[in-house]
Amino acid sequence: MSDRQRPSGQEAEGARPRSPLLDCAYLDTCLQHGIPEARLLQMVDLFELRFAEEGRHLREALEAADFGRVRASAHRLKGSSGSIGLATLRSRAAAIETAAKGGDPTACRSALTGFQEVGAASIQAFRDHLRAHAPQ
C-alpha cells in the first residue's frame, strides 16, 4: 500500500459505511481489477497467522530488549499489513518500528498498547468490507 490512497471517511448518501481501519480505495481497486474475493480472503487468512506469529516475536524481542528484532518484526508487519490495505495497522507497525530504531523501550511498549486489538479489528473489517463490496 502506498501513501497515495487513503480512505476519505466520506460516503455517498445511502452507501455502506467504510472502516477507518482500512484503505478502502485500495481494496476496491483490487476487487475491480480482478482479484477474486476468495483470493483476498486467503490473503487475509495468511496475514492473520503471520500477525499472530510476528506479535509473539515483537513481545519476546521487547522483553529481551532486542530492538533490532523488534524493528524487524514491526517492519515485516508494516509491509504485509500495507500490502492488503490494513491502513491503521500499517501505521501502528510503523510507530513500533520507529520506536525500536530509537531504542526506546517505553515508546515501544506504548506503541504496542492495543496493537493486537487493532490487528483483530482490522482483519475483521477487511472481511466485512469484502462481504459488503465484492462484486456478486
C-alpha positions as CSV (number, residue, x, y, z in Angstrom):
1,M,0.0,0.0,0.0
2,S,1.3,3.4,-0.7
3,D,0.5,6.8,0.9
4,R,-1.2,7.9,-2.3
5,Q,-4.5,6.2,-1.4
6,R,-6.2,6.9,1.9
7,P,-9.8,6.4,2.9
8,S,-11.6,9.7,2.8
9,G,-14.1,8.9,5.5
10,Q,-16.7,10.5,3.3
11,E,-19.5,8.3,2.0
12,A,-22.1,9.0,-0.7
13,E,-25.6,9.2,0.7
14,G,-27.0,5.6,1.1
15,A,-23.6,4.0,0.7
16,R,-22.4,1.3,3.1
17,P,-20.2,2.7,5.9
18,R,-16.4,2.1,5.3
19,S,-14.0,1.2,8.0
20,P,-11.4,3.8,9.0
21,L,-9.1,0.8,9.7
22,L,-8.8,0.1,6.0
23,D,-7.6,1.7,2.8
24,C,-10.9,1.0,1.2
25,A,-10.0,2.7,-2.1
26,Y,-7.1,0.2,-2.4
27,L,-9.3,-2.8,-1.6
28,D,-11.9,-1.7,-4.0
29,T,-9.2,-1.3,-6.7
30,C,-8.1,-4.8,-6.1
31,L,-11.6,-6.1,-6.4
32,Q,-12.3,-4.0,-9.6
33,H,-9.1,-5.2,-11.2
34,G,-10.0,-8.9,-11.0
35,I,-8.5,-10.1,-7.7
36,P,-11.2,-12.5,-6.7
37,E,-12.8,-12.2,-3.2
38,A,-11.7,-15.8,-2.4
39,R,-8.1,-14.9,-3.1
40,L,-8.3,-11.8,-1.0
41,L,-9.8,-13.8,1.8
42,Q,-6.9,-16.3,1.5
43,M,-4.5,-13.4,1.8
44,V,-6.1,-12.1,5.0
45,D,-6.2,-15.6,6.4
46,L,-2.4,-16.0,5.8
47,F,-1.9,-12.5,7.2
48,E,-3.8,-13.4,10.4
49,L,-1.4,-16.3,11.0
50,R,1.6,-14.1,10.3
51,F,0.2,-11.4,12.6
52,A,-0.1,-13.8,15.5
53,E,3.4,-15.1,14.9
54,E,5.0,-11.7,14.5
55,G,3.1,-10.4,17.5
56,R,4.7,-13.0,19.6
57,H,8.1,-12.2,18.2
58,L,7.6,-8.5,18.9
59,R,6.7,-9.1,22.6
60,E,9.6,-11.6,23.1
61,A,12.1,-9.3,21.5
62,L,10.9,-6.3,23.5
63,E,11.2,-8.4,26.7
64,A,14.8,-9.3,25.7
65,A,15.4,-5.6,24.9
66,D,16.4,-6.7,21.4
67,F,15.4,-3.6,19.4
68,G,16.8,-5.0,16.2
69,R,14.3,-7.9,16.3
70,V,11.5,-5.6,17.4
71,R,12.3,-3.3,14.4
72,A,12.5,-6.2,12.0
73,S,9.2,-7.7,13.1
74,A,7.4,-4.4,13.0
75,H,8.9,-3.7,9.6
76,R,7.5,-7.0,8.3
77,L,4.1,-6.3,9.7
78,K,4.1,-2.8,8.3
79,G,4.8,-4.2,4.8
80,S,2.4,-7.1,5.0
81,S,-0.5,-5.1,6.5
82,G,0.0,-2.4,4.0
83,S,0.0,-4.8,1.1
84,I,-3.6,-5.9,1.9
85,G,-4.9,-2.4,2.8
86,L,-4.9,-2.6,6.6
87,A,-4.1,1.1,6.9
88,T,-4.3,1.7,10.6
89,L,-2.4,-1.4,11.5
90,R,0.3,-0.4,9.0
91,S,0.6,3.0,10.8
92,R,0.8,1.3,14.2
93,A,3.5,-1.1,13.0
94,A,5.4,1.9,11.6
95,A,5.2,3.6,15.0
96,I,6.6,0.5,16.7
97,E,9.4,0.3,14.1
98,T,10.3,4.0,14.7
99,A,10.4,3.5,18.5
100,A,12.6,0.4,18.1
101,K,15.0,2.3,15.8
102,G,15.3,4.8,18.7
103,G,16.0,2.0,21.2
104,D,13.2,3.4,23.5
105,P,11.5,0.5,25.4
106,T,8.9,2.9,26.8
107,A,7.9,4.1,23.3
108,C,7.9,0.5,22.1
109,R,5.6,-0.6,24.9
110,S,3.3,2.5,24.3
111,A,3.1,1.8,20.6
112,L,2.3,-1.9,21.3
113,T,-0.6,-0.9,23.6
114,G,-3.7,-2.2,21.9
115,F,-1.8,-3.5,18.8
116,Q,-3.3,-6.9,19.0
117,E,-6.8,-5.5,19.3
118,V,-6.3,-3.2,16.3
119,G,-5.0,-6.1,14.3
120,A,-8.0,-8.3,15.1
121,A,-10.4,-5.4,14.4
122,S,-8.6,-4.7,11.1
123,I,-8.8,-8.3,10.0
124,Q,-12.5,-8.4,10.7
125,A,-13.1,-5.1,9.0
126,F,-11.3,-6.5,5.9
127,R,-13.6,-9.5,5.8
128,D,-16.6,-7.3,6.4
129,H,-15.6,-4.9,3.6
130,L,-15.2,-7.8,1.2
131,R,-18.7,-9.2,2.1
132,A,-20.2,-5.7,1.5
133,H,-18.3,-4.6,-1.5
134,A,-17.2,-7.6,-3.6
135,P,-18.9,-8.0,-7.0
136,Q,-21.6,-10.6,-6.9
